[in-house]
């Protein structure tokens, strides 16, 4: 599936079916409505939902424990995404060091 194939309605349906807790859903949803127009953000949202579905399948089939599932779910939900830092460039530590050097 490529980025242009993502439908917001289908992503929302998958999200509701995969993540029952509304407070956890908010961690996957965008901070602003404008982010819903960004194909890369929709693709990231899709990927995170698919990872959650896969992990839930592993739990339900007995391949992982509830504790393992909770840890993996927390990792997925806490991951920094384009939704959490919209239109913001993240600078590397070398960029920061160069800025400090030129400021003195």
C-alpha positions as CSV (number, residue, x, y, z in Angstrom):
1,X,0.0,0.0,0.0
2,X,1.5,3.4,-0.9
3,X,0.9,6.7,0.8
4,X,-1.8,7.8,-1.7
5,X,-3.9,4.7,-0.9
6,X,-4.6,5.7,2.7
7,X,-8.1,6.8,3.4
8,X,-8.6,8.7,6.6
9,X,-11.9,6.9,7.2
10,X,-10.3,3.5,6.9
11,X,-7.5,4.5,9.2
12,X,-9.9,5.8,11.8
13,X,-11.9,2.6,11.5
14,X,-8.7,0.5,12.0
15,X,-7.7,2.7,14.9
16,X,-11.0,2.3,16.7
17,X,-10.9,-1.5,16.2
18,X,-7.3,-1.8,17.3
19,X,-7.0,0.7,20.2
20,X,-9.9,0.5,22.6
21,X,-8.7,3.2,25.0
22,X,-9.5,6.7,23.8
23,X,-6.6,8.2,25.7
24,X,-4.3,5.8,23.8
25,X,-5.8,6.6,20.5
26,X,-4.9,10.3,21.0
27,X,-1.2,9.3,20.9
28,X,-1.6,8.1,17.3
29,X,-3.9,10.9,16.1
30,X,-2.4,14.2,14.8
31,X,-2.1,17.3,17.0
32,X,-3.5,19.5,14.3
33,X,-6.1,18.8,11.5
34,X,-3.6,20.1,9.0
35,X,-1.4,17.0,9.6
36,X,-4.2,14.9,8.1
37,X,-3.4,16.4,4.7
38,X,0.2,15.1,4.9
39,X,0.6,11.7,3.2
40,X,3.7,10.9,5.2
41,X,1.8,11.4,8.4
42,X,-1.0,9.2,7.3
43,X,1.5,6.5,6.3
44,X,3.1,6.8,9.7
45,X,-0.3,6.5,11.4
46,X,-1.0,3.4,9.3
47,X,2.3,1.8,10.2
48,X,1.8,2.3,13.9
49,X,-1.7,0.9,13.7
50,X,-0.4,-2.2,11.8
51,X,2.3,-2.7,14.4
52,X,-0.3,-2.6,17.2
53,X,-2.5,-5.1,15.3
54,X,0.4,-7.4,14.8
55,X,1.4,-7.3,18.5
56,X,-2.2,-7.8,19.5
57,X,-2.4,-10.9,17.3
58,X,0.8,-12.2,18.9
59,X,-0.7,-11.7,22.4
60,X,-4.1,-13.3,21.4
61,X,-2.3,-16.3,19.9
62,X,-0.2,-16.9,23.0
63,X,3.1,-16.1,21.3
64,X,3.9,-13.2,23.8
65,X,2.8,-12.4,27.3
66,X,0.5,-9.5,28.4
67,X,3.6,-7.8,29.9
68,X,5.5,-8.0,26.6
69,X,2.5,-6.7,24.7
70,X,2.1,-3.8,27.1
71,X,5.8,-2.9,26.8
72,X,5.7,-3.0,23.0
73,X,2.4,-1.1,22.9
74,X,3.9,1.6,25.1
75,X,7.0,1.8,22.8
76,X,4.7,2.3,19.8
77,X,2.5,4.9,21.5
78,X,5.4,6.9,22.9
79,X,7.4,7.1,19.7
80,X,8.0,10.6,18.5
81,X,6.1,11.3,15.3
82,X,5.4,14.0,12.8
83,X,2.2,14.5,14.7
84,X,4.0,15.5,17.9
85,X,6.5,17.9,16.2
86,X,4.6,19.5,13.2
87,X,6.7,21.8,10.9
88,X,9.6,21.7,13.4
89,X,13.1,20.8,12.3
90,X,15.0,18.7,14.8
91,X,18.6,19.7,15.0
92,X,21.4,17.3,15.4
93,X,23.9,17.6,18.3
94,X,26.6,18.7,15.9
95,X,24.4,21.6,14.6
96,X,23.9,22.6,18.2
97,X,27.6,22.5,19.0
98,X,28.4,24.6,15.9
99,X,25.8,27.2,17.0
100,X,27.3,27.4,20.4
101,X,30.8,27.8,19.0
102,X,29.8,30.7,16.7
103,X,27.8,32.4,19.4
104,X,31.0,32.9,21.6
